[in-house]
Amino acid sequence: MLYKIQHKPTGKFSTGGSRPKFTKYGKTWSNIGHIKNHIRMFKYKNWSTYDNCVIIAYEVVEAGIPEISLDEIIDDYKEEAVVATLQGKSHW
C-alpha cells in the first residue's frame, strides 16, 4: 500500500515536511507509520494544517507488463548523443 494526505475541498495532496503545501501530486508515503509520524509533528504546532484532510490508500498491483531493459534505454541515449555530436549540436 502507498499513502497520500488529501485535502478534500481542493482534491490536492500534502507535500509533507514541516511546512506542507497542497499540490496536484504531493508526497507519497510507503507505509502508514511514516504518515502517522508526519502528522505527529503538528502536535505542538498547528493541527489545523490538516483540517478537512483524509488519508488515501493506494494498493499497488503488478501490471504484468514485460520488463523493460535499462540497457536498451541507455543505448538509445548514447546513440542520440553521437548523432547530436556529429551534427554539431549539444545533446544535453
PyMOL Python script that loads the backbone (N, CA, C, O; Angstrom):
from pymol import cmd

cmd.read_pdbstr("""\
ATOM      1  N   MET A   1       0.843  -1.185   0.000  1.00  0.00           N
ATOM      2  CA  MET A   1       0.000   0.000   0.000  1.00  0.00           C
ATOM      3  C   MET A   1       0.889   1.250   0.000  1.00  0.00           C
ATOM      4  O   MET A   1       1.982   1.263   0.568  1.00  0.00           O
ATOM      5  N   LEU A   2       0.391   2.277  -0.644  1.00  0.00           N
ATOM      6  CA  LEU A   2       1.004   3.598  -0.629  1.00  0.00           C
ATOM      7  C   LEU A   2      -0.028   4.573  -0.098  1.00  0.00           C
ATOM      8  O   LEU A   2      -1.230   4.330  -0.212  1.00  0.00           O
ATOM      9  N   TYR A   3       0.431   5.677   0.483  1.00  0.00           N
ATOM     10  CA  TYR A   3      -0.484   6.607   1.147  1.00  0.00           C
ATOM     11  C   TYR A   3      -0.198   8.047   0.764  1.00  0.00           C
ATOM     12  O   TYR A   3       0.947   8.431   0.522  1.00  0.00           O
ATOM     13  N   LYS A   4      -1.271   8.842   0.714  1.00  0.00           N
ATOM     14  CA  LYS A   4      -1.174  10.282   0.495  1.00  0.00           C
ATOM     15  C   LYS A   4      -2.169  10.962   1.432  1.00  0.00           C
ATOM     16  O   LYS A   4      -3.154  10.355   1.851  1.00  0.00           O
ATOM     17  N   ILE A   5      -1.905  12.217   1.753  1.00  0.00           N
ATOM     18  CA  ILE A   5      -2.864  13.013   2.523  1.00  0.00           C
ATOM     19  C   ILE A   5      -3.543  13.950   1.537  1.00  0.00           C
ATOM     20  O   ILE A   5      -2.886  14.741   0.859  1.00  0.00           O
ATOM     21  N   GLN A   6      -4.872  13.852   1.466  1.00  0.00           N
ATOM     22  CA  GLN A   6      -5.625  14.669   0.514  1.00  0.00           C
ATOM     23  C   GLN A   6      -6.483  15.691   1.247  1.00  0.00           C
ATOM     24  O   GLN A   6      -7.166  15.371   2.219  1.00  0.00           O
ATOM     25  N   HIS A   7      -6.433  16.928   0.760  1.00  0.00           N
ATOM     26  CA  HIS A   7      -7.314  17.989   1.251  1.00  0.00           C
ATOM     27  C   HIS A   7      -8.607  17.867   0.460  1.00  0.00           C
ATOM     28  O   HIS A   7      -8.647  18.189  -0.727  1.00  0.00           O
ATOM     29  N   LYS A   8      -9.662  17.404   1.115  1.00  0.00           N
ATOM     30  CA  LYS A   8     -10.914  17.072   0.422  1.00  0.00           C
ATOM     31  C   LYS A   8     -11.510  18.224  -0.395  1.00  0.00           C
ATOM     32  O   LYS A   8     -11.920  17.994  -1.533  1.00  0.00           O
ATOM     33  N   PRO A   9     -11.576  19.454   0.134  1.00  0.00           N
ATOM     34  CA  PRO A   9     -12.211  20.527  -0.647  1.00  0.00           C
ATOM     35  C   PRO A   9     -11.511  20.833  -1.975  1.00  0.00           C
ATOM     36  O   PRO A   9     -12.168  21.190  -2.953  1.00  0.00           O
ATOM     37  N   THR A  10     -10.173  20.696  -2.013  1.00  0.00           N
ATOM     38  CA  THR A  10      -9.445  21.046  -3.239  1.00  0.00           C
ATOM     39  C   THR A  10      -9.029  19.833  -4.048  1.00  0.00           C
ATOM     40  O   THR A  10      -8.746  19.947  -5.241  1.00  0.00           O
ATOM     41  N   GLY A  11      -8.989  18.654  -3.401  1.00  0.00           N
ATOM     42  CA  GLY A  11      -8.525  17.448  -4.081  1.00  0.00           C
ATOM     43  C   GLY A  11      -7.010  17.378  -4.203  1.00  0.00           C
ATOM     44  O   GLY A  11      -6.482  16.450  -4.815  1.00  0.00           O
ATOM     45  N   LYS A  12      -6.300  18.357  -3.622  1.00  0.00           N
ATOM     46  CA  LYS A  12      -4.839  18.383  -3.707  1.00  0.00           C
ATOM     47  C   LYS A  12      -4.228  17.569  -2.564  1.00  0.00           C
ATOM     48  O   LYS A  12      -4.898  17.225  -1.591  1.00  0.00           O
ATOM     49  N   PHE A  13      -2.904  17.267  -2.720  1.00  0.00           N
ATOM     50  CA  PHE A  13      -2.221  16.386  -1.792  1.00  0.00           C
ATOM     51  C   PHE A  13      -1.089  17.105  -1.061  1.00  0.00           C
ATOM     52  O   PHE A  13      -0.436  17.990  -1.614  1.00  0.00           O
ATOM     53  N   SER A  14      -0.870  16.704   0.195  1.00  0.00           N
ATOM     54  CA  SER A  14       0.185  17.293   1.024  1.00  0.00           C
ATOM     55  C   SER A  14       1.564  16.942   0.488  1.00  0.00           C
ATOM     56  O   SER A  14       1.806  15.829   0.020  1.00  0.00           O
ATOM     57  N   THR A  15       2.468  17.927   0.570  1.00  0.00           N
ATOM     58  CA  THR A  15       3.859  17.697   0.174  1.00  0.00           C
ATOM     59  C   THR A  15       4.696  17.171   1.338  1.00  0.00           C
ATOM     60  O   THR A  15       5.878  16.876   1.156  1.00  0.00           O
ATOM     61  N   GLY A  16       4.111  17.049   2.527  1.00  0.00           N
ATOM     62  CA  GLY A  16       4.853  16.573   3.693  1.00  0.00           C
ATOM     63  C   GLY A  16       5.803  17.632   4.216  1.00  0.00           C
ATOM     64  O   GLY A  16       5.702  18.806   3.862  1.00  0.00           O
ATOM     65  N   GLY A  17       6.732  17.200   5.067  1.00  0.00           N
ATOM     66  CA  GLY A  17       7.698  18.132   5.633  1.00  0.00           C
ATOM     67  C   GLY A  17       7.110  18.966   6.756  1.00  0.00           C
ATOM     68  O   GLY A  17       5.958  18.784   7.147  1.00  0.00           O
ATOM     69  N   SER A  18       7.919  19.882   7.269  1.00  0.00           N
ATOM     70  CA  SER A  18       7.477  20.686   8.410  1.00  0.00           C
ATOM     71  C   SER A  18       6.562  21.840   8.011  1.00  0.00           C
ATOM     72  O   SER A  18       5.875  22.409   8.860  1.00  0.00           O
ATOM     73  N   ARG A  19       6.547  22.187   6.732  1.00  0.00           N
ATOM     74  CA  ARG A  19       5.650  23.240   6.226  1.00  0.00           C
ATOM     75  C   ARG A  19       4.954  22.734   4.963  1.00  0.00           C
ATOM     76  O   ARG A  19       5.242  23.200   3.861  1.00  0.00           O
ATOM     77  N   PRO A  20       4.053  21.793   5.125  1.00  0.00           N
ATOM     78  CA  PRO A  20       3.436  21.184   3.946  1.00  0.00           C
ATOM     79  C   PRO A  20       2.584  22.167   3.150  1.00  0.00           C
ATOM     80  O   PRO A  20       1.934  23.059   3.695  1.00  0.00           O
ATOM     81  N   LYS A  21       2.618  21.964   1.859  1.00  0.00           N
ATOM     82  CA  LYS A  21       1.726  22.683   0.945  1.00  0.00           C
ATOM     83  C   LYS A  21       0.846  21.614   0.308  1.00  0.00           C
ATOM     84  O   LYS A  21       1.078  20.419   0.488  1.00  0.00           O
ATOM     85  N   PHE A  22      -0.145  22.043  -0.422  1.00  0.00           N
ATOM     86  CA  PHE A  22      -1.007  21.094  -1.123  1.00  0.00           C
ATOM     87  C   PHE A  22      -0.855  21.325  -2.622  1.00  0.00           C
ATOM     88  O   PHE A  22      -1.073  22.428  -3.124  1.00  0.00           O
ATOM     89  N   THR A  23      -0.475  20.259  -3.323  1.00  0.00           N
ATOM     90  CA  THR A  23      -0.216  20.337  -4.754  1.00  0.00           C
ATOM     91  C   THR A  23      -0.965  19.222  -5.478  1.00  0.00           C
ATOM     92  O   THR A  23      -1.605  18.375  -4.856  1.00  0.00           O
ATOM     93  N   LYS A  24      -0.871  19.241  -6.788  1.00  0.00           N
ATOM     94  CA  LYS A  24      -1.549  18.243  -7.622  1.00  0.00           C
ATOM     95  C   LYS A  24      -1.096  16.816  -7.305  1.00  0.00           C
ATOM     96  O   LYS A  24      -1.907  15.890  -7.305  1.00  0.00           O
ATOM     97  N   TYR A  25       0.219  16.640  -7.030  1.00  0.00           N
ATOM     98  CA  TYR A  25       0.748  15.290  -6.799  1.00  0.00           C
ATOM     99  C   TYR A  25       1.136  15.030  -5.351  1.00  0.00           C
ATOM    100  O   TYR A  25       0.932  13.919  -4.862  1.00  0.00           O
ATOM    101  N   GLY A  26       1.683  16.007  -4.655  1.00  0.00           N
ATOM    102  CA  GLY A  26       2.063  15.845  -3.262  1.00  0.00           C
ATOM    103  C   GLY A  26       3.078  14.746  -3.040  1.00  0.00           C
ATOM    104  O   GLY A  26       3.756  14.306  -3.968  1.00  0.00           O
ATOM    105  N   LYS A  27       3.172  14.315  -1.808  1.00  0.00           N
ATOM    106  CA  LYS A  27       4.123  13.272  -1.411  1.00  0.00           C
ATOM    107  C   LYS A  27       3.396  11.949  -1.272  1.00  0.00           C
ATOM    108  O   LYS A  27       2.213  11.901  -0.935  1.00  0.00           O
ATOM    109  N   THR A  28       4.128  10.872  -1.538  1.00  0.00           N
ATOM    110  CA  THR A  28       3.596   9.528  -1.328  1.00  0.00           C
ATOM    111  C   THR A  28       4.412   8.869  -0.223  1.00  0.00           C
ATOM    112  O   THR A  28       5.640   8.821  -0.294  1.00  0.00           O
ATOM    113  N   TRP A  29       3.729   8.366   0.791  1.00  0.00           N
ATOM    114  CA  TRP A  29       4.389   7.661   1.877  1.00  0.00           C
ATOM    115  C   TRP A  29       4.284   6.165   1.622  1.00  0.00           C
ATOM    116  O   TRP A  29       3.289   5.690   1.075  1.00  0.00           O
ATOM    117  N   SER A  30       5.320   5.422   2.022  1.00  0.00           N
ATOM    118  CA  SER A  30       5.360   3.991   1.734  1.00  0.00           C
ATOM    119  C   SER A  30       4.681   3.129   2.798  1.00  0.00           C
ATOM    120  O   SER A  30       4.393   1.956   2.558  1.00  0.00           O
ATOM    121  N   ASN A  31       4.428   3.703   3.967  1.00  0.00           N
ATOM    122  CA  ASN A  31       3.668   2.932   4.964  1.00  0.00           C
ATOM    123  C   ASN A  31       2.924   3.873   5.902  1.00  0.00           C
ATOM    124  O   ASN A  31       3.267   5.048   6.029  1.00  0.00           O
ATOM    125  N   ILE A  32       1.925   3.347   6.538  1.00  0.00           N
ATOM    126  CA  ILE A  32       1.043   4.174   7.378  1.00  0.00           C
ATOM    127  C   ILE A  32       1.790   4.747   8.581  1.00  0.00           C
ATOM    128  O   ILE A  32       1.453   5.831   9.056  1.00  0.00           O
ATOM    129  N   GLY A  33       2.811   4.025   9.082  1.00  0.00           N
ATOM    130  CA  GLY A  33       3.591   4.517  10.215  1.00  0.00           C
ATOM    131  C   GLY A  33       4.306   5.817   9.892  1.00  0.00           C
ATOM    132  O   GLY A  33       4.373   6.719  10.727  1.00  0.00           O
ATOM    133  N   HIS A  34       4.844   5.915   8.676  1.00  0.00           N
ATOM    134  CA  HIS A  34       5.543   7.143   8.275  1.00  0.00           C
ATOM    135  C   HIS A  34       4.584   8.324   8.200  1.00  0.00           C
ATOM    136  O   HIS A  34       4.938   9.444   8.568  1.00  0.00           O
ATOM    137  N   ILE A  35       3.390   8.074   7.731  1.00  0.00           N
ATOM    138  CA  ILE A  35       2.421   9.173   7.624  1.00  0.00           C
ATOM    139  C   ILE A  35       1.935   9.598   9.017  1.00  0.00           C
ATOM    140  O   ILE A  35       1.684  10.779   9.258  1.00  0.00           O
ATOM    141  N   LYS A  36       1.805   8.630   9.928  1.00  0.00           N
ATOM    142  CA  LYS A  36       1.409   8.971  11.301  1.00  0.00           C
ATOM    143  C   LYS A  36       2.501   9.788  11.982  1.00  0.00           C
ATOM    144  O   LYS A  36       2.201  10.735  12.708  1.00  0.00           O
ATOM    145  N   ASN A  37       3.768   9.431  11.755  1.00  0.00           N
ATOM    146  CA  ASN A  37       4.873  10.220  12.321  1.00  0.00           C
ATOM    147  C   ASN A  37       4.856  11.643  11.779  1.00  0.00           C
ATOM    148  O   ASN A  37       5.104  12.599  12.514  1.00  0.00           O
ATOM    149  N   HIS A  38       4.563  11.776  10.494  1.00  0.00           N
ATOM    150  CA  HIS A  38       4.479  13.108   9.902  1.00  0.00           C
ATOM    151  C   HIS A  38       3.385  13.923  10.599  1.00  0.00           C
ATOM    152  O   HIS A  38       3.610  15.077  10.963  1.00  0.00           O
ATOM    153  N   ILE A  39       2.235  13.345  10.781  1.00  0.00           N
ATOM    154  CA  ILE A  39       1.106  14.066  11.399  1.00  0.00           C
ATOM    155  C   ILE A  39       1.435  14.422  12.853  1.00  0.00           C
ATOM    156  O   ILE A  39       1.027  15.477  13.340  1.00  0.00           O
ATOM    157  N   ARG A  40       2.169  13.546  13.543  1.00  0.00           N
ATOM    158  CA  ARG A  40       2.560  13.795  14.930  1.00  0.00           C
ATOM    159  C   ARG A  40       3.398  15.067  15.074  1.00  0.00           C
ATOM    160  O   ARG A  40       3.398  15.690  16.135  1.00  0.00           O
ATOM    161  N   MET A  41       4.113  15.455  14.012  1.00  0.00           N
ATOM    162  CA  MET A  41       4.928  16.681  14.068  1.00  0.00           C
ATOM    163  C   MET A  41       4.086  17.905  14.400  1.00  0.00           C
ATOM    164  O   MET A  41       4.608  18.894  14.914  1.00  0.00           O
ATOM    165  N   PHE A  42       2.816  17.851  14.119  1.00  0.00           N
ATOM    166  CA  PHE A  42       1.953  19.020  14.301  1.00  0.00           C
ATOM    167  C   PHE A  42       1.310  19.070  15.683  1.00  0.00           C
ATOM    168  O   PHE A  42       0.503  19.954  15.971  1.00  0.00           O
ATOM    169  N   LYS A  43       1.678  18.106  16.538  1.00  0.00           N
ATOM    170  CA  LYS A  43       1.123  18.043  17.893  1.00  0.00           C
ATOM    171  C   LYS A  43       1.323  19.362  18.630  1.00  0.00           C
ATOM    172  O   LYS A  43       0.414  19.839  19.309  1.00  0.00           O
ATOM    173  N   TYR A  44       2.499  19.946  18.500  1.00  0.00           N
ATOM    174  CA  TYR A  44       2.796  21.195  19.196  1.00  0.00           C
ATOM    175  C   TYR A  44       2.823  22.384  18.243  1.00  0.00           C
ATOM    176  O   TYR A  44       3.207  23.490  18.624  1.00  0.00           O
ATOM    177  N   LYS A  45       2.419  22.148  17.023  1.00  0.00           N
ATOM    178  CA  LYS A  45       2.396  23.237  16.040  1.00  0.00           C
ATOM    179  C   LYS A  45       0.956  23.644  15.793  1.00  0.00           C
ATOM    180  O   LYS A  45       0.299  24.223  16.659  1.00  0.00           O
ATOM    181  N   ASN A  46       0.484  23.336  14.615  1.00  0.00           N
ATOM    182  CA  ASN A  46      -0.836  23.793  14.216  1.00  0.00           C
ATOM    183  C   ASN A  46      -1.623  22.634  13.619  1.00  0.00           C
ATOM    184  O   ASN A  46      -1.468  22.301  12.445  1.00  0.00           O
ATOM    185  N   TRP A  47      -2.462  22.032  14.438  1.00  0.00           N
ATOM    186  CA  TRP A  47      -3.263  20.896  13.963  1.00  0.00           C
ATOM    187  C   TRP A  47      -4.115  21.274  12.756  1.00  0.00           C
ATOM    188  O   TRP A  47      -4.437  20.415  11.935  1.00  0.00           O
ATOM    189  N   SER A  48      -4.486  22.550  12.639  1.00  0.00           N
ATOM    190  CA  SER A  48      -5.399  22.955  11.561  1.00  0.00           C
ATOM    191  C   SER A  48      -4.789  22.792  10.174  1.00  0.00           C
ATOM    192  O   SER A  48      -5.494  22.890   9.170  1.00  0.00           O
ATOM    193  N   THR A  49      -3.476  22.543  10.115  1.00  0.00           N
ATOM    194  CA  THR A  49      -2.822  22.298   8.829  1.00  0.00           C
ATOM    195  C   THR A  49      -3.565  21.216   8.052  1.00  0.00           C
ATOM    196  O   THR A  49      -3.677  21.275   6.828  1.00  0.00           O
ATOM    197  N   TYR A  50      -4.066  20.230   8.785  1.00  0.00           N
ATOM    198  CA  TYR A  50      -4.710  19.096   8.128  1.00  0.00           C
ATOM    199  C   TYR A  50      -6.226  19.038   8.349  1.00  0.00           C
ATOM    200  O   TYR A  50      -6.828  17.966   8.290  1.00  0.00           O
ATOM    201  N   ASP A  51      -6.837  20.206   8.606  1.00  0.00           N
ATOM    202  CA  ASP A  51      -8.305  20.249   8.649  1.00  0.00           C
ATOM    203  C   ASP A  51      -8.860  19.829   7.289  1.00  0.00           C
ATOM    204  O   ASP A  51      -8.285  20.168   6.254  1.00  0.00           O
ATOM    205  N   ASN A  52      -9.939  19.116   7.285  1.00  0.00           N
ATOM    206  CA  ASN A  52     -10.627  18.674   6.064  1.00  0.00           C
ATOM    207  C   ASN A  52      -9.758  17.773   5.184  1.00  0.00           C
ATOM    208  O   ASN A  52      -9.898  17.769   3.961  1.00  0.00           O
ATOM    209  N   CYS A  53      -8.857  17.007   5.818  1.00  0.00           N
ATOM    210  CA  CYS A  53      -7.989  16.101   5.070  1.00  0.00           C
ATOM    211  C   CYS A  53      -8.303  14.650   5.396  1.00  0.00           C
ATOM    212  O   CYS A  53      -8.839  14.338   6.459  1.00  0.00           O
ATOM    213  N   VAL A  54      -7.967  13.787   4.481  1.00  0.00           N
ATOM    214  CA  VAL A  54      -8.121  12.345   4.673  1.00  0.00           C
ATOM    215  C   VAL A  54      -6.851  11.661   4.174  1.00  0.00           C
ATOM    216  O   VAL A  54      -6.101  12.220   3.373  1.00  0.00           O
ATOM    217  N   ILE A  55      -6.626  10.448   4.658  1.00  0.00           N
ATOM    218  CA  ILE A  55      -5.524   9.641   4.150  1.00  0.00           C
ATOM    219  C   ILE A  55      -6.093   8.742   3.059  1.00  0.00           C
ATOM    220  O   ILE A  55      -7.060   8.010   3.272  1.00  0.00           O
ATOM    221  N   ILE A  56      -5.473   8.814   1.894  1.00  0.00           N
ATOM    222  CA  ILE A  56      -5.870   7.981   0.765  1.00  0.00           C
ATOM    223  C   ILE A  56      -4.863   6.833   0.668  1.00  0.00           C
ATOM    224  O   ILE A  56      -3.654   7.062   0.640  1.00  0.00           O
ATOM    225  N   ALA A  57      -5.368   5.601   0.617  1.00  0.00           N
ATOM    226  CA  ALA A  57      -4.503   4.425   0.480  1.00  0.00           C
ATOM    227  C   ALA A  57      -4.624   3.893  -0.940  1.00  0.00           C
ATOM    228  O   ALA A  57      -5.722   3.760  -1.480  1.00  0.00           O
ATOM    229  N   TYR A  58      -3.473   3.592  -1.533  1.00  0.00           N
ATOM    230  CA  TYR A  58      -3.429   3.039  -2.886  1.00  0.00           C
ATOM    231  C   TYR A  58      -2.851   1.640  -2.820  1.00  0.00           C
ATOM    232  O   TYR A  58      -1.795   1.425  -2.225  1.00  0.00           O
ATOM    233  N   GLU A  59      -3.529   0.703  -3.420  1.00  0.00           N
ATOM    234  CA  GLU A  59      -2.991  -0.647  -3.493  1.00  0.00           C
ATOM    235  C   GLU A  59      -2.139  -0.751  -4.750  1.00  0.00           C
ATOM    236  O   GLU A  59      -2.582  -0.386  -5.839  1.00  0.00           O
ATOM    237  N   VAL A  60      -0.936  -1.240  -4.600  1.00  0.00           N
ATOM    238  CA  VAL A  60      -0.034  -1.402  -5.738  1.00  0.00           C
ATOM    239  C   VAL A  60      -0.256  -2.793  -6.318  1.00  0.00           C
ATOM    240  O   VAL A  60      -0.128  -3.802  -5.625  1.00  0.00           O
ATOM    241  N   VAL A  61      -0.590  -2.821  -7.597  1.00  0.00           N
ATOM    242  CA  VAL A  61      -0.866  -4.085  -8.270  1.00  0.00           C
ATOM    243  C   VAL A  61       0.117  -4.250  -9.423  1.00  0.00           C
ATOM    244  O   VAL A  61       0.293  -3.340 -10.234  1.00  0.00           O
ATOM    245  N   GLU A  62       0.749  -5.401  -9.490  1.00  0.00           N
ATOM    246  CA  GLU A  62       1.679  -5.662 -10.577  1.00  0.00           C
ATOM    247  C   GLU A  62       0.896  -5.684 -11.883  1.00  0.00           C
ATOM    248  O   GLU A  62      -0.130  -6.355 -11.996  1.00  0.00           O
ATOM    249  N   ALA A  63       1.392  -4.946 -12.861  1.00  0.00           N
ATOM    250  CA  ALA A  63       0.651  -4.765 -14.105  1.00  0.00           C
ATOM    251  C   ALA A  63       0.841  -5.906 -15.094  1.00  0.00           C
ATOM    252  O   ALA A  63       0.090  -6.005 -16.064  1.00  0.00           O
ATOM    253  N   GLY A  64       1.813  -6.758 -14.875  1.00  0.00           N
ATOM    254  CA  GLY A  64       2.047  -7.838 -15.815  1.00  0.00           C
ATOM    255  C   GLY A  64       2.703  -7.383 -17.105  1.00  0.00           C
ATOM    256  O   GLY A  64       2.660  -8.089 -18.112  1.00  0.00           O
ATOM    257  N   ILE A  65       3.308  -6.206 -17.074  1.00  0.00           N
ATOM    258  CA  ILE A  65       4.000  -5.675 -18.250  1.00  0.00           C
ATOM    259  C   ILE A  65       5.367  -6.339 -18.321  1.00  0.00           C
ATOM    260  O   ILE A  65       6.027  -6.499 -17.295  1.00  0.00           O
ATOM    261  N   PRO A  66       5.805  -6.731 -19.521  1.00  0.00           N
ATOM    262  CA  PRO A  66       7.136  -7.319 -19.619  1.00  0.00           C
ATOM    263  C   PRO A  66       8.194  -6.336 -19.126  1.00  0.00           C
ATOM    264  O   PRO A  66       8.017  -5.122 -19.223  1.00  0.00           O
ATOM    265  N   GLU A  67       9.272  -6.859 -18.607  1.00  0.00           N
ATOM    266  CA  GLU A  67      10.317  -5.965 -18.101  1.00  0.00           C
ATOM    267  C   GLU A  67      10.908  -5.133 -19.233  1.00  0.00           C
ATOM    268  O   GLU A  67      10.945  -5.555 -20.389  1.00  0.00           O
ATOM    269  N   ILE A  68      11.363  -3.951 -18.870  1.00  0.00           N
ATOM    270  CA  ILE A  68      11.970  -3.042 -19.834  1.00  0.00           C
ATOM    271  C   ILE A  68      13.468  -3.012 -19.545  1.00  0.00           C
ATOM    272  O   ILE A  68      13.878  -2.772 -18.409  1.00  0.00           O
ATOM    273  N   SER A  69      14.271  -3.250 -20.553  1.00  0.00           N
ATOM    274  CA  SER A  69      15.713  -3.286 -20.385  1.00  0.00           C
ATOM    275  C   SER A  69      16.269  -1.874 -20.255  1.00  0.00           C
ATOM    276  O   SER A  69      16.086  -1.039 -21.141  1.00  0.00           O
ATOM    277  N   LEU A  70      16.941  -1.622 -19.155  1.00  0.00           N
ATOM    278  CA  LEU A  70      17.582  -0.330 -18.957  1.00  0.00           C
ATOM    279  C   LEU A  70      18.736  -0.163 -19.944  1.00  0.00           C
ATOM    280  O   LEU A  70      19.028   0.951 -20.378  1.00  0.00           O
ATOM    281  N   ASP A  71      19.389  -1.265 -20.296  1.00  0.00           N
ATOM    282  CA  ASP A  71      20.479  -1.204 -21.276  1.00  0.00           C
ATOM    283  C   ASP A  71      19.996  -0.638 -22.609  1.00  0.00           C
ATOM    284  O   ASP A  71      20.706   0.137 -23.248  1.00  0.00           O
ATOM    285  N   GLU A  72      18.793  -1.021 -23.030  1.00  0.00           N
ATOM    286  CA  GLU A  72      18.242  -0.515 -24.293  1.00  0.00           C
ATOM    287  C   GLU A  72      18.025   0.994 -24.225  1.00  0.00           C
ATOM    288  O   GLU A  72      18.323   1.713 -25.179  1.00  0.00           O
ATOM    289  N   ILE A  73      17.514   1.461 -23.113  1.00  0.00           N
ATOM    290  CA  ILE A  73      17.271   2.901 -22.954  1.00  0.00           C
ATOM    291  C   ILE A  73      18.592   3.658 -22.965  1.00  0.00           C
ATOM    292  O   ILE A  73      18.709   4.693 -23.620  1.00  0.00           O
ATOM    293  N   ILE A  74      19.587   3.148 -22.243  1.00  0.00           N
ATOM    294  CA  ILE A  74      20.901   3.797 -22.205  1.00  0.00           C
ATOM    295  C   ILE A  74      21.526   3.809 -23.599  1.00  0.00           C
ATOM    296  O   ILE A  74      22.095   4.820 -24.010  1.00  0.00           O
ATOM    297  N   ASP A  75      21.426   2.699 -24.329  1.00  0.00           N
ATOM    298  CA  ASP A  75      21.969   2.641 -25.692  1.00  0.00           C
ATOM    299  C   ASP A  75      21.305   3.679 -26.594  1.00  0.00           C
ATOM    300  O   ASP A  75      21.969   4.312 -27.414  1.00  0.00           O
ATOM    301  N   ASP A  76      19.983   3.850 -26.439  1.00  0.00           N
ATOM    302  CA  ASP A  76      19.265   4.868 -27.220  1.00  0.00           C
ATOM    303  C   ASP A  76      19.816   6.261 -26.921  1.00  0.00           C
ATOM    304  O   ASP A  76      20.030   7.053 -27.840  1.00  0.00           O
ATOM    305  N   TYR A  77      20.047   6.567 -25.638  1.00  0.00           N
ATOM    306  CA  TYR A  77      20.595   7.869 -25.263  1.00  0.00           C
ATOM    307  C   TYR A  77      21.991   8.070 -25.838  1.00  0.00           C
ATOM    308  O   TYR A  77      22.326   9.149 -26.328  1.00  0.00           O
ATOM    309  N   LYS A  78      22.802   7.013 -25.770  1.00  0.00           N
ATOM    310  CA  LYS A  78      24.156   7.100 -26.321  1.00  0.00           C
ATOM    311  C   LYS A  78      24.104   7.387 -27.820  1.00  0.00           C
ATOM    312  O   LYS A  78      24.866   8.206 -28.333  1.00  0.00           O
ATOM    313  N   GLU A  79      23.191   6.701 -28.515  1.00  0.00           N
ATOM    314  CA  GLU A  79      23.051   6.902 -29.961  1.00  0.00           C
ATOM    315  C   GLU A  79      22.626   8.336 -30.260  1.00  0.00           C
ATOM    316  O   GLU A  79      23.151   8.958 -31.184  1.00  0.00           O
ATOM    317  N   GLU A  80      21.678   8.864 -29.487  1.00  0.00           N
ATOM    318  CA  GLU A  80      21.232  10.249 -29.674  1.00  0.00           C
ATOM    319  C   GLU A  80      22.394  11.215 -29.451  1.00  0.00           C
ATOM    320  O   GLU A  80      22.522  12.205 -30.172  1.00  0.00           O
ATOM    321  N   ALA A  81      23.241  10.935 -28.461  1.00  0.00           N
ATOM    322  CA  ALA A  81      24.377  11.806 -28.161  1.00  0.00           C
ATOM    323  C   ALA A  81      25.376  11.806 -29.304  1.00  0.00           C
ATOM    324  O   ALA A  81      25.918  12.854 -29.654  1.00  0.00           O
ATOM    325  N   VAL A  82      25.624  10.642 -29.889  1.00  0.00           N
ATOM    326  CA  VAL A  82      26.571  10.545 -31.015  1.00  0.00           C
ATOM    327  C   VAL A  82      26.041  11.322 -32.209  1.00  0.00           C
ATOM    328  O   VAL A  82      26.782  12.074 -32.842  1.00  0.00           O
ATOM    329  N   VAL A  83      24.757  11.143 -32.520  1.00  0.00           N
ATOM    330  CA  VAL A  83      24.146  11.849 -33.647  1.00  0.00           C
ATOM    331  C   VAL A  83      24.206  13.356 -33.425  1.00  0.00           C
ATOM    332  O   VAL A  83      24.540  14.105 -34.342  1.00  0.00           O
ATOM    333  N   ALA A  84      23.889  13.797 -32.233  1.00  0.00           N
ATOM    334  CA  ALA A  84      23.915  15.233 -31.932  1.00  0.00           C
ATOM    335  C   ALA A  84      25.327  15.786 -32.061  1.00  0.00           C
ATOM    336  O   ALA A  84      25.516  16.891 -32.569  1.00  0.00           O
ATOM    337  N   THR A  85      26.318  15.027 -31.605  1.00  0.00           N
ATOM    338  CA  THR A  85      27.709  15.465 -31.707  1.00  0.00           C
ATOM    339  C   THR A  85      28.127  15.579 -33.171  1.00  0.00           C
ATOM    340  O   THR A  85      28.788  16.540 -33.563  1.00  0.00           O
ATOM    341  N   LEU A  86      27.738  14.592 -33.972  1.00  0.00           N
ATOM    342  CA  LEU A  86      28.071  14.617 -35.396  1.00  0.00           C
ATOM    343  C   LEU A  86      27.397  15.784 -36.113  1.00  0.00           C
ATOM    344  O   LEU A  86      27.928  16.311 -37.090  1.00  0.00           O
ATOM    345  N   GLN A  87      26.231  16.182 -35.626  1.00  0.00           N
ATOM    346  CA  GLN A  87      25.514  17.301 -36.223  1.00  0.00           C
ATOM    347  C   GLN A  87      25.955  18.635 -35.621  1.00  0.00           C
ATOM    348  O   GLN A  87      25.454  19.692 -36.007  1.00  0.00           O
ATOM    349  N   GLY A  88      26.894  18.580 -34.675  1.00  0.00           N
ATOM    350  CA  GLY A  88      27.400  19.816 -34.053  1.00  0.00           C
ATOM    351  C   GLY A  88      26.457  20.416 -33.048  1.00  0.00           C
ATOM    352  O   GLY A  88      26.555  21.602 -32.731  1.00  0.00           O
ATOM    353  N   LYS A  89      25.542  19.616 -32.539  1.00  0.00           N
ATOM    354  CA  LYS A  89      24.581  20.100 -31.545  1.00  0.00           C
ATOM    355  C   LYS A  89      24.926  19.508 -30.172  1.00  0.00           C
ATOM    356  O   LYS A  89      25.511  18.430 -30.066  1.00  0.00           O
ATOM    357  N   SER A  90      24.554  20.233 -29.152  1.00  0.00           N
ATOM    358  CA  SER A  90      24.719  19.701 -27.807  1.00  0.00           C
ATOM    359  C   SER A  90      23.584  18.712 -27.554  1.00  0.00           C
ATOM    360  O   SER A  90      22.430  18.992 -27.877  1.00  0.00           O
ATOM    361  N   HIS A  91      23.904  17.581 -26.990  1.00  0.00           N
ATOM    362  CA  HIS A  91      22.863  16.598 -26.689  1.00  0.00           C
ATOM    363  C   HIS A  91      22.305  16.777 -25.285  1.00  0.00           C
ATOM    364  O   HIS A  91      21.435  16.006 -24.883  1.00  0.00           O
ATOM    365  N   TRP A  92      22.760  17.743 -24.538  1.00  0.00           N
ATOM    366  CA  TRP A  92      22.219  17.997 -23.210  1.00  0.00           C
ATOM    367  C   TRP A  92      21.278  19.118 -23.320  1.00  0.00           C
ATOM    368  O   TRP A  92      20.684  19.526 -22.323  1.00  0.00           O
TER     369      TRP A  92
END
""", "prot")
cmd.dss("prot")
cmd.show_as("cartoon", "prot")
cmd.util.cbc("prot")
cmd.orient("prot")
